[in-house]
Amino acid sequence: MPPGERFFNALLGLSILSWALLGVTTETRPVSVRAVVAALHVLVGTLILFRARVEQQGSLASCLAAIPALATAGWAMSVAPAVWTPTAQVIFATGGCLTIVSFIYLGRCFAILPAIRGTVTRGPFRIVRHPAYLGEVVMILGCCVAAPHWRRLGPLAAALLLVAIRILAEERVMSTSEAYTKYANQVRWRLIPLLW
């Protein structure tokens, strides 16, 4: 791995690891929500520290198309209240668990922006091509259920649209890999089985 990429991964990974500590100590949301968010930060930070080198970086256009989807989770958390219903906590934790399991299966192939670092075909990736994004959408649904109001469904609607755009941008990059093309032919559904 080139030194510049290694340095960037170290800087980003350690920053995200620090978010786990800050979130646990300063957050006011329920313990279950804080635990899921902290676990995700620890896992993402660790995966970035040890991920495989980039085989092919996505274009500037594909990266710009993917970035807005990253912001929807923060937006959803900002509209959620400090007190959550048990139902909202269960939905959030379920999405978080799916995301965590998906990230574990991604392992060293983990990427934030469109890039080829390898193709994963095991675990939840046998059912849908982007199970981590499905988990993130379920987490956002949990945030919206925690604060039910028609205006608070905005993050969910935005997440669905922006995640779809992110998936399409990512798949344009990944489709240049023969391994991914073969995988995409075997696993039909991108995000939600039987729908898309």
HELIX and SHEET records of a PDB file:
HELIX    1   1 PRO A    3  THR A   26  1                                  24    
HELIX    2   2 VAL A   31  PHE A   50  1                                  20    
HELIX    3   3 LEU A   60  VAL A   79  1                                  20    
HELIX    4   4 PRO A   86  LEU A  106  1                                  21    
HELIX    5   5 GLY A  107  CYS A  109  5                                   3    
HELIX    6   6 GLY A  123  ARG A  126  5                                   4    
HELIX    7   7 PRO A  131  ALA A  146  1                                  16    
HELIX    8   8 TRP A  150  LEU A  153  5                                   4    
HELIX    9   9 GLY A  154  MET A  174  1                                  21    
HELIX   10  10 GLU A  178  GLN A  186  1                                   9    
SHEET    1   A 2 GLN A  56  GLN A  57  0                                        
SHEET    2   A 2 ALA A 115  ILE A 116 -1                                        
END                                                                             
